[in-house]
C-alpha cells in the first residue's frame, strides 16, 4: 500500500519546509446538460484536443475524465492537477498554444477547416459549465493499493458534505473509518479526501474507487467486522456532518498518459 497524490484537476501544490506534508489544490470542471446521444461525440472531441494539447512544455501532471453515472447533476467532470497555482495559470496558455501550433503545422487546408469546426463544437459543450478548486494533503489526499491498473473503466464514488466543525478532523475520520481499511483489504482500489478552496462546492469531499460496479455494490453491502478504531472514527465523522449530503457515482472514461503522450481511453488497446 502506498500514499500518492491523485492525478485529478486544477491544482496548486506546495511543499512545506522541514519535510512536512504537501498540499495539492485540485480543480474540477463540471460539464452540464449533454444529451445521451451526444456523449460519444463529446468523448471523441475531448480526446482529439487533449491529444493535440499534449507536449513536453505542459505543466499539468494529470488530467482525468469521468462520466456521471448515478445521482443528480452534470454529465462529465474533468479533473486536472498541477504542482503550483503558478503552473496552472501558465498551463492554460500552453494548452492553447500547443493546439494552435499543431493546427498551424497541418498542410491540408480542408483538414485545418474541419478541426477548427470541431474546436467550436467542442467548446460549445462547455456552455453553462461550473468550476471549483479543492485542496488535499499528502497524508489523506490519495491512498491506493500497490500496482493498481487505472487503465480500466473503474468506478469512482464521491460523497460531498458540509461540516459543523473542523474540516480536517472530519476528513481524517472518514479516511480512518472507510478509505484506509477498504484499501488495506483490497475491496477499494483507491480513495482520498479533499477540502473546499475556491468557487462553489462542499466543504469536505470524500471519494473511493472500485474496479467495477459489482465491486462497489459488494463493498457497500459487506458485513465485514470493523475495528474499534474504525467505529470511533465513524462516530467522529457523523458527529461533524452538517445538513444533508450528496453522493455521486462516476465511470472513468480516460486520462492523459504522460508517458505515452496521449489521452488514453479506459480499457485495453484504446
Secondary structure, DSSP 8 states (H G I E B T S, - for coil): -EE-----SS--EEE-TTT--EEEEEEEEEE----GGGHHHHHHHHHHHHHHH--TT----EEEEEEEEESSS-SEEEEEE-SSHHHHHHHHHHHHHHHHHHHHT---HHHHHHHHHHHHHHHHTTTT-EEEEEEEETTTS-EE-TT---SS--EEEEEEEEESS-HHHHHHHHIIIIIHHHHHHTSSSEEEEEEEEEES--SEEEEEEESSHHHHHHHHT------HHHHHHHHHHHHHEEEEEEEEEEEEEEEEETTTTEEEESSTT-
